[in-house]
């Protein structure tokens, strides 16, 4: 049946769809699309999802109705799957859970029997809201500093006035942390203008994510250096920093929980495998013990039979000895009888001569 299906497919011109780009955020579950064109039942065929830049390159392999994950790259263990129901309709899409920054890259969907493939570019992103972290006065001007953490890929920072016009990009400083996420900050000097509303906008084009924060500076701040104004601004800044820290901690905690669940699932899977192996070993040991007991019983039966045969042999030997003794006595009796007859005959002959 499989050969007939493969032959019928080889007689048709199949493709696996055009290359695509998928955007996902850290921690999301995502589907990497791949379809037969036209659709065919691919349950009994083979599809290989891989990343050429990794070693081993295999992300997920489906072949002849089952998953082949022996050579799967360890970073994807327990996070990939394909749907048998979708495979019946020519859908080779790969489901990837708990997306990581390291998942960012090009994936190849390869249809083995047709030697056809398509590419899916996975763009993994992360973002957070910016905060105005510094306000200071320089003469009649005010210096503002905006900062945003936890971005990937690296974003750009823009400053806008109350009319939404970009008035200054400002110098942007970028710092990449050990977790691979970017922290960006930008400082700009502003003058008093209508509305005195300023916006710090952080934008990442690849993942199409934008976050912004607004600040309105009172006219008095441009004209006076009242301690009340400074205190108010510092209170706002402190509250902003606290909120930012709380958000960063919450996000970090969510990632920790997801990783803990993933590790727990892996540990449970390992424990189940170990329990199954132990159970198999115990069953083998019981079978060996049963076989050994059977062999011992058979050996005992053979020994009993051998003893019985030895007893019978001894009995036969005793019987044979008895028969030989009886034979010997009979021969002696016969010889004695013949001797007596000879003596009687001699006596008769003497009597006859005498007469």
C-alpha positions as a Markdown table, in Angstrom:
| # | Residue | x | y | z |
|---|---|---|---|---|
| 1 | Unk | 0.0 | 0.0 | 0.0 |
| 2 | Unk | 2.8 | 2.4 | 0.9 |
| 3 | Unk | 4.7 | 1.6 | -2.4 |
| 4 | Unk | 1.5 | 2.3 | -4.4 |
| 5 | Unk | 1.1 | 5.6 | -2.6 |
| 6 | Unk | 4.7 | 6.6 | -3.2 |
| 7 | Unk | 4.4 | 5.7 | -6.9 |
| 8 | Unk | 1.3 | 7.7 | -7.3 |
| 9 | Unk | 2.9 | 10.7 | -5.6 |
| 10 | Unk | 6.1 | 10.4 | -7.8 |
| 11 | Unk | 3.8 | 10.6 | -10.8 |
| 12 | Unk | 2.7 | 14.1 | -9.7 |
| 13 | Unk | 4.4 | 17.4 | -9.4 |
| 14 | Unk | 4.4 | 18.3 | -5.7 |
| 15 | Unk | 5.7 | 21.3 | -3.8 |
| 16 | Unk | 5.8 | 22.2 | -0.1 |
| 17 | Unk | 4.7 | 25.8 | -0.4 |
| 18 | Unk | 6.8 | 29.1 | -0.5 |
| 19 | Unk | 9.2 | 30.3 | 2.1 |
| 20 | Unk | 7.6 | 32.3 | 5.0 |
| 21 | Unk | 8.5 | 34.3 | 8.0 |
| 22 | Unk | 6.9 | 33.8 | 11.4 |
| 23 | Unk | 7.2 | 36.2 | 14.3 |
| 24 | Unk | 7.0 | 34.9 | 17.9 |
| 25 | Unk | 7.7 | 36.2 | 21.4 |
| 26 | Unk | 9.8 | 34.5 | 24.1 |
| 27 | Unk | 7.6 | 32.0 | 25.9 |
| 28 | Unk | 5.0 | 31.7 | 23.1 |
| 29 | Unk | 3.8 | 28.6 | 21.4 |
| 30 | Unk | 4.1 | 28.9 | 17.6 |
| 31 | Unk | 3.4 | 26.9 | 14.5 |
| 32 | Unk | 5.9 | 26.8 | 11.6 |
| 33 | Unk | 3.8 | 26.3 | 8.4 |
| 34 | Unk | 4.5 | 23.9 | 5.7 |
| 35 | Unk | 1.9 | 22.4 | 3.2 |
| 36 | Unk | 1.8 | 20.1 | 0.2 |
| 37 | Unk | 0.6 | 21.7 | -2.9 |
| 38 | Unk | -1.6 | 20.0 | -3.9 |
| 39 | Unk | -2.6 | 18.3 | -0.6 |
| 40 | Unk | -1.9 | 14.6 | -0.2 |
| 41 | Unk | -2.1 | 12.2 | 2.8 |
| 42 | Unk | 1.4 | 12.4 | 4.3 |
| 43 | Unk | 0.9 | 10.2 | 7.4 |
| 44 | Unk | 2.7 | 7.2 | 5.9 |
| 45 | Unk | 5.5 | 9.3 | 4.3 |
| 46 | Unk | 8.4 | 11.2 | 5.7 |
| 47 | Unk | 9.1 | 14.8 | 6.6 |
| 48 | Unk | 12.2 | 16.3 | 8.2 |
| 49 | Unk | 12.2 | 19.6 | 10.1 |
| 50 | Unk | 15.7 | 20.9 | 10.7 |
| 51 | Unk | 18.1 | 23.8 | 11.1 |
| 52 | Unk | 21.2 | 23.6 | 8.9 |
| 53 | Unk | 23.1 | 25.9 | 11.4 |
| 54 | Unk | 22.8 | 23.4 | 14.3 |
| 55 | Unk | 24.6 | 20.1 | 15.1 |
| 56 | Unk | 22.7 | 17.9 | 15.1 |
| 57 | Unk | 20.4 | 19.7 | 12.6 |
| 58 | Unk | 17.3 | 17.6 | 13.3 |
| 59 | Unk | 14.5 | 19.5 | 15.0 |
| 60 | Unk | 11.7 | 16.9 | 14.4 |
| 61 | Unk | 11.4 | 13.9 | 12.1 |
| 62 | Unk | 8.3 | 12.1 | 11.1 |
| 63 | Unk | 8.7 | 8.9 | 9.1 |
| 64 | Unk | 6.2 | 6.2 | 8.0 |
| 65 | Unk | 3.6 | 6.9 | 10.7 |
| 66 | Unk | 5.8 | 7.7 | 13.7 |
| 67 | Unk | 8.1 | 10.2 | 15.3 |
| 68 | Unk | 11.9 | 9.5 | 15.0 |
| 69 | Unk | 13.5 | 11.7 | 17.7 |
| 70 | Unk | 16.6 | 9.7 | 18.5 |
| 71 | Unk | 18.9 | 12.3 | 16.8 |
| 72 | Unk | 16.8 | 15.3 | 17.8 |
| 73 | Unk | 18.8 | 18.4 | 18.8 |
| 74 | Unk | 18.6 | 18.4 | 22.7 |
| 75 | Unk | 17.5 | 22.1 | 22.8 |
| 76 | Unk | 14.2 | 21.0 | 21.2 |
| 77 | Unk | 13.5 | 18.0 | 23.4 |
| 78 | Unk | 9.8 | 17.9 | 24.5 |
| 79 | Unk | 8.9 | 21.1 | 22.6 |
| 80 | Unk | 8.1 | 19.9 | 19.1 |
| 81 | Unk | 5.2 | 17.9 | 17.5 |
| 82 | Unk | 3.3 | 17.4 | 14.2 |
| 83 | Unk | -0.4 | 16.6 | 14.0 |
| 84 | Unk | -1.4 | 13.3 | 12.4 |
| 85 | Unk | -4.8 | 14.8 | 11.6 |
| 86 | Unk | -3.2 | 17.6 | 9.7 |
| 87 | Unk | -0.8 | 15.3 | 8.0 |
| 88 | Unk | -3.7 | 13.4 | 6.5 |
| 89 | Unk | -4.5 | 16.7 | 4.7 |
| 90 | Unk | -1.0 | 17.5 | 3.5 |
| 91 | Unk | -0.2 | 19.8 | 6.4 |
| 92 | Unk | 3.4 | 19.3 | 7.5 |
| 93 | Unk | 3.4 | 22.2 | 10.0 |
| 94 | Unk | 5.6 | 22.0 | 13.1 |
| 95 | Unk | 4.3 | 23.0 | 16.5 |
| 96 | Unk | 7.0 | 24.6 | 18.8 |
| 97 | Unk | 6.2 | 25.4 | 22.4 |
| 98 | Unk | 7.9 | 27.6 | 25.0 |
| 99 | Unk | 9.9 | 29.6 | 22.4 |
| 100 | Unk | 13.4 | 30.6 | 23.4 |
| 101 | Unk | 15.7 | 33.3 | 21.9 |
| 102 | Unk | 18.0 | 30.5 | 20.7 |
| 103 | Unk | 15.1 | 29.2 | 18.5 |
| 104 | Unk | 15.6 | 32.3 | 16.3 |
| 105 | Unk | 16.7 | 31.2 | 12.8 |
| 106 | Unk | 15.9 | 29.5 | 9.5 |
| 107 | Unk | 14.0 | 26.2 | 9.5 |
| 108 | Unk | 13.8 | 23.7 | 6.6 |
| 109 | Unk | 10.7 | 21.6 | 6.0 |
| 110 | Unk | 12.0 | 18.7 | 3.8 |
| 111 | Unk | 9.8 | 16.2 | 2.1 |
| 112 | Unk | 12.0 | 13.1 | 2.0 |
| 113 | Unk | 10.5 | 11.0 | -0.8 |
| 114 | Unk | 10.1 | 13.9 | -3.2 |
| 115 | Unk | 13.4 | 15.7 | -2.3 |
| 116 | Unk | 11.4 | 19.0 | -2.0 |
| 117 | Unk | 11.7 | 21.6 | 0.8 |
| 118 | Unk | 10.7 | 25.0 | 1.9 |
| 119 | Unk | 12.2 | 27.4 | 4.4 |
| 120 | Unk | 10.5 | 29.1 | 7.4 |
| 121 | Unk | 12.3 | 32.0 | 9.1 |
| 122 | Unk | 11.4 | 32.2 | 12.8 |
| 123 | Unk | 12.0 | 35.7 | 14.3 |
| 124 | Unk | 11.9 | 35.5 | 18.0 |
| 125 | Unk | 11.4 | 38.8 | 19.9 |
| 126 | Unk | 11.0 | 40.3 | 23.3 |
| 127 | Unk | 10.0 | 43.7 | 24.4 |
| 128 | Unk | 9.0 | 45.9 | 27.4 |
| 129 | Unk | 7.6 | 49.4 | 28.0 |
| 130 | Unk | 10.1 | 52.3 | 28.2 |
| 131 | Unk | 10.5 | 54.6 | 31.2 |
| 132 | Unk | 11.6 | 58.2 | 31.6 |
| 133 | Unk | 14.4 | 57.6 | 34.1 |
| 134 | Unk | 16.0 | 61.0 | 34.3 |
| 135 | Unk | 14.9 | 64.6 | 34.3 |
| 136 | Unk | 17.2 | 67.6 | 34.9 |
| 137 | Unk | 17.3 | 71.3 | 34.1 |
| 138 | Unk | 20.0 | 73.0 | 32.1 |
| 139 | Unk | 19.3 | 76.7 | 32.0 |
| 140 | Unk | 16.1 | 77.2 | 30.1 |
| 141 | Unk | 16.2 | 73.6 | 28.8 |
| 142 | Unk | 15.3 | 70.3 | 30.2 |
| 143 | Unk | 17.2 | 67.0 | 29.8 |
| 144 | Unk | 15.2 | 63.8 | 29.5 |
| 145 | Unk | 16.5 | 60.3 | 29.5 |
| 146 | Unk | 14.4 | 57.3 | 28.4 |
| 147 | Unk | 15.4 | 53.6 | 29.0 |
| 148 | Unk | 13.8 | 50.3 | 28.1 |
| 149 | Unk | 15.0 | 46.8 | 29.0 |
| 150 | Unk | 14.4 | 43.2 | 27.7 |
| 151 | Unk | 14.2 | 43.8 | 23.9 |
| 152 | Unk | 15.1 | 41.4 | 21.1 |
| 153 | Unk | 16.2 | 42.0 | 18.4 |
| 154 | Unk | 17.8 | 45.4 | 19.1 |
| 155 | Unk | 15.2 | 48.2 | 18.8 |
| 156 | Unk | 15.4 | 51.9 | 17.9 |
| 157 | Unk | 14.5 | 54.8 | 20.1 |
| 158 | Unk | 12.6 | 57.9 | 18.9 |
| 159 | Unk | 11.5 | 61.2 | 20.5 |
| 160 | Unk | 8.3 | 62.8 | 19.5 |
| 161 | Unk | 6.7 | 66.2 | 20.4 |
| 162 | Unk | 3.0 | 66.8 | 21.3 |
| 163 | Unk | 2.1 | 66.8 | 17.6 |
| 164 | Unk | 3.7 | 63.4 | 17.0 |
| 165 | Unk | 6.6 | 64.7 | 15.0 |
| 166 | Unk | 10.1 | 63.3 | 15.5 |
| 167 | Unk | 12.1 | 66.2 | 16.8 |
| 168 | Unk | 15.3 | 64.4 | 17.7 |
| 169 | Unk | 16.5 | 60.8 | 17.6 |
| 170 | Unk | 19.1 | 61.6 | 20.2 |
| 171 | Unk | 22.2 | 59.4 | 20.8 |
| 172 | Unk | 21.1 | 55.9 | 21.6 |
| 173 | Unk | 23.1 | 53.6 | 23.9 |
| 174 | Unk | 22.7 | 49.9 | 23.6 |
| 175 | Unk | 23.7 | 47.2 | 26.1 |
| 176 | Unk | 23.3 | 43.4 | 25.5 |
| 177 | Unk | 22.9 | 41.4 | 28.7 |
| 178 | Unk | 24.1 | 37.8 | 29.4 |
| 179 | Unk | 20.5 | 36.6 | 28.6 |
| 180 | Unk | 20.9 | 38.0 | 25.0 |
| 181 | Unk | 18.3 | 40.8 | 25.6 |
| 182 | Unk | 19.0 | 44.4 | 24.8 |
| 183 | Unk | 18.7 | 47.5 | 27.0 |
| 184 | Unk | 18.5 | 50.8 | 25.2 |
| 185 | Unk | 18.6 | 54.3 | 26.5 |
| 186 | Unk | 18.4 | 57.8 | 24.9 |
| 187 | Unk | 18.9 | 61.3 | 26.2 |
| 188 | Unk | 17.5 | 64.4 | 24.6 |
| 189 | Unk | 17.5 | 68.1 | 25.5 |
| 190 | Unk | 14.1 | 69.9 | 25.0 |
| 191 | Unk | 12.9 | 73.5 | 25.1 |
| 192 | Unk | 9.6 | 74.9 | 26.2 |
| 193 | Unk | 7.0 | 74.5 | 23.5 |
| 194 | Unk | 3.3 | 74.2 | 23.1 |
| 195 | Unk | 1.8 | 71.5 | 25.3 |
| 196 | Unk | 5.2 | 70.4 | 26.6 |
| 197 | Unk | 4.3 | 66.8 | 26.0 |
| 198 | Unk | 7.1 | 64.6 | 25.0 |
| 199 | Unk | 7.0 | 60.9 | 23.9 |
| 200 | Unk | 9.7 | 58.3 | 24.1 |
| 201 | Unk | 9.0 | 55.6 | 21.5 |
| 202 | Unk | 10.8 | 52.3 | 21.3 |
| 203 | Unk | 10.2 | 50.3 | 18.1 |
| 204 | Unk | 11.4 | 47.0 | 16.7 |
| 205 | Unk | 10.7 | 46.5 | 13.0 |
| 206 | Unk | 11.4 | 42.7 | 12.7 |
| 207 | Unk | 8.8 | 41.8 | 15.3 |
| 208 | Unk | 6.6 | 44.8 | 14.6 |
| 209 | Unk | 6.4 | 45.9 | 18.2 |
| 210 | Unk | 6.2 | 49.5 | 19.5 |
| 211 | Unk | 6.1 | 50.7 | 23.1 |
| 212 | Unk | 6.1 | 54.3 | 24.2 |
| 213 | Unk | 5.8 | 56.5 | 27.3 |
| 214 | Unk | 4.7 | 60.1 | 27.6 |
| 215 | Unk | 5.7 | 62.9 | 29.9 |
| 216 | Unk | 4.3 | 66.4 | 30.3 |
| 217 | Unk | 6.5 | 69.1 | 31.8 |
| 218 | Unk | 4.9 | 72.1 | 33.4 |
| 219 | Unk | 5.8 | 75.6 | 32.1 |
| 220 | Unk | 7.0 | 76.4 | 35.7 |
| 221 | Unk | 9.7 | 73.8 | 35.5 |
| 222 | Unk | 11.3 | 75.6 | 32.5 |
| 223 | Unk | 11.1 | 78.9 | 34.5 |
| 224 | Unk | 12.0 | 77.9 | 38.0 |
| 225 | Unk | 14.0 | 75.5 | 40.0 |
| 226 | Unk | 11.5 | 75.1 | 42.8 |
| 227 | Unk | 12.3 | 72.2 | 45.1 |
| 228 | Unk | 8.6 | 71.1 | 44.9 |
| 229 | Unk | 9.0 | 70.5 | 41.2 |
| 230 | Unk | 12.1 | 68.5 | 41.7 |
| 231 | Unk | 10.5 | 66.4 | 44.4 |
| 232 | Unk | 7.5 | 65.8 | 42.3 |
| 233 | Unk | 9.6 | 64.7 | 39.4 |
| 234 | Unk | 11.7 | 62.5 | 41.6 |
| 235 | Unk | 8.6 | 60.8 | 43.0 |
| 236 | Unk | 7.4 | 60.1 | 39.5 |
| 237 | Unk | 10.8 | 58.7 | 38.5 |
| 238 | Unk | 10.9 | 56.5 | 41.6 |
| 239 | Unk | 7.5 | 55.2 | 40.9 |
| 240 | Unk | 8.4 | 54.5 | 37.3 |
| 241 | Unk | 11.5 | 52.6 | 38.3 |
| 242 | Unk | 9.6 | 50.5 | 40.8 |
| 243 | Unk | 6.9 | 49.7 | 38.3 |
| 244 | Unk | 9.6 | 48.8 | 35.7 |
| 245 | Unk | 11.4 | 46.6 | 38.3 |
| 246 | Unk | 8.1 | 44.9 | 39.2 |
| 247 | Unk | 7.4 | 44.2 | 35.5 |
| 248 | Unk | 10.9 | 42.8 | 34.8 |
| 249 | Unk | 10.7 | 40.6 | 37.9 |
| 250 | Unk | 7.2 | 39.3 | 36.9 |
| 251 | Unk | 8.4 | 38.5 | 33.4 |
| 252 | Unk | 11.5 | 36.8 | 34.7 |
| 253 | Unk | 9.4 | 34.8 | 37.1 |
| 254 | Unk | 7.1 | 33.7 | 34.3 |
| 255 | Unk | 10.1 | 32.5 | 32.3 |
| 256 | Unk | 11.4 | 30.6 | 35.4 |
| 257 | Unk | 8.0 | 28.9 | 35.9 |
| 258 | Unk | 7.9 | 27.9 | 32.2 |
| 259 | Unk | 11.4 | 26.5 | 32.4 |
| 260 | Unk | 10.7 | 24.7 | 35.7 |
| 261 | Unk | 7.6 | 23.1 | 34.1 |
| 262 | Unk | 9.6 | 22.0 | 31.1 |
| 263 | Unk | 12.4 | 20.5 | 33.3 |
| 264 | Unk | 9.8 | 18.8 | 35.4 |
| 265 | Unk | 8.2 | 17.2 | 32.3 |
| 266 | Unk | 11.6 | 16.1 | 31.2 |
| 267 | Unk | 12.4 | 14.6 | 34.6 |
| 268 | Unk | 9.0 | 12.8 | 34.7 |
| 269 | Unk | 9.7 | 11.4 | 31.3 |
| 270 | Unk | 13.1 | 10.2 | 32.4 |
| 271 | Unk | 11.6 | 8.7 | 35.6 |
| 272 | Unk | 9.0 | 6.8 | 33.5 |
| 273 | Unk | 11.6 | 5.5 | 31.2 |
| 274 | Unk | 13.7 | 4.3 | 34.2 |
| 275 | Unk | 10.7 | 2.7 | 35.8 |
| 276 | Unk | 9.9 | 0.9 | 32.6 |
| 277 | Unk | 13.5 | -0.3 | 32.3 |
| 278 | Unk | 13.4 | -1.5 | 35.9 |
| 279 | Unk | 10.1 | -3.3 | 35.4 |
| 280 | Unk | 11.5 | -5.0 | 32.3 |
| 281 | Unk | 14.6 | -6.1 | 34.2 |
| 282 | Unk | 12.5 | -7.4 | 37.0 |
| 283 | Unk | 10.3 | -9.4 | 34.5 |
| 284 | Unk | 13.4 | -10.8 | 32.9 |
| 285 | Unk | 14.8 | -11.7 | 36.3 |
| 286 | Unk | 11.5 | -13.5 | 37.2 |
| 287 | Unk | 11.6 | -15.4 | 33.9 |
| 288 | Unk | 15.2 | -16.4 | 34.5 |
| 289 | Unk | 14.3 | -17.6 | 38.0 |
| 290 | Unk | 11.3 | -19.5 | 36.7 |
| 291 | Unk | 13.5 | -21.1 | 34.0 |
| 292 | Unk | 16.1 | -22.0 | 36.7 |
| 293 | Unk | 13.4 | -23.6 | 38.9 |
| 294 | Unk | 12.1 | -25.6 | 36.0 |
| 295 | Unk | 15.6 | -26.8 | 35.2 |
| 296 | Unk | 16.2 | -27.7 | 38.9 |
| 297 | Unk | 12.9 | -29.7 | 39.0 |
| 298 | Unk | 13.8 | -31.5 | 35.8 |
| 299 | Unk | 17.2 | -32.3 | 37.2 |
| 300 | Unk | 15.7 | -33.6 | 40.4 |
| 301 | Unk | 13.3 | -35.7 | 38.3 |
| 302 | Unk | 16.2 | -37.1 | 36.3 |
| 303 | Unk | 18.1 | -37.9 | 39.5 |
| 304 | Unk | 15.0 | -39.7 | 40.9 |
| 305 | Unk | 14.7 | -41.7 | 37.7 |
| 306 | Unk | 18.4 | -42.5 | 37.9 |
| 307 | Unk | 18.0 | -43.7 | 41.5 |
| 308 | Unk | 15.0 | -45.8 | 40.5 |
| 309 | Unk | 16.9 | -47.4 | 37.7 |
| 310 | Unk | 19.9 | -48.1 | 40.0 |
| 311 | Unk | 17.5 | -49.8 | 42.5 |
| 312 | Unk | 16.0 | -51.9 | 39.7 |
| 313 | Unk | 19.5 | -52.8 | 38.4 |
| 314 | Unk | 20.5 | -53.9 | 41.9 |
| 315 | Unk | 17.3 | -55.9 | 42.2 |
| 316 | Unk | 18.0 | -57.6 | 38.9 |
| 317 | Unk | 21.6 | -58.4 | 40.0 |
| 318 | Unk | 20.3 | -60.0 | 43.2 |
| 319 | Unk | 17.7 | -62.0 | 41.3 |
| 320 | Unk | 20.5 | -63.1 | 38.9 |
| 321 | Unk | 22.7 | -64.2 | 41.8 |
| 322 | Unk | 19.8 | -66.1 | 43.4 |
| 323 | Unk | 19.2 | -67.9 | 40.1 |
| 324 | Unk | 22.9 | -68.8 | 39.8 |
| 325 | Unk | 23.0 | -70.2 | 43.3 |
| 326 | Unk | 19.8 | -72.2 | 42.6 |
| 327 | Unk | 21.4 | -73.5 | 39.4 |
| 328 | Unk | 24.5 | -74.5 | 41.2 |
| 329 | Unk | 22.6 | -76.3 | 43.9 |
| 330 | Unk | 20.6 | -78.1 | 41.2 |
| 331 | Unk | 23.8 | -79.2 | 39.5 |
| 332 | Unk | 25.2 | -80.4 | 42.8 |
| 333 | Unk | 22.0 | -82.4 | 43.5 |
| 334 | Unk | 22.1 | -83.8 | 40.1 |
| 335 | Unk | 25.7 | -84.9 | 40.4 |
| 336 | Unk | 25.0 | -86.5 | 43.8 |
| 337 | Unk | 22.1 | -88.3 | 42.3 |
| 338 | Unk | 24.3 | -89.6 | 39.4 |
| 339 | Unk | 27.0 | -90.8 | 41.9 |
| 340 | Unk | 24.4 | -92.7 | 43.9 |
| 341 | Unk | 23.1 | -94.4 | 40.7 |
| 342 | Unk | 26.7 | -95.4 | 39.8 |
| 343 | Unk | 27.3 | -97.0 | 43.2 |
| 344 | Unk | 24.0 | -98.8 | 43.0 |
| 345 | Unk | 24.9 | -100.2 | 39.5 |
| 346 | Unk | 28.4 | -101.3 | 40.8 |
| 347 | Unk | 26.8 | -103.2 | 43.8 |
| 348 | Unk | 24.4 | -105.0 | 41.5 |
| 349 | Unk | 27.2 | -106.0 | 39.1 |
| 350 | Unk | 29.2 | -107.4 | 42.1 |
| 351 | Unk | 26.2 | -109.4 | 43.3 |
| 352 | Unk | 25.7 | -110.8 | 39.8 |
| 353 | Unk | 29.3 | -111.9 | 39.5 |
| 354 | Unk | 29.1 | -113.5 | 42.9 |
| 355 | Unk | 26.1 | -115.5 | 41.9 |
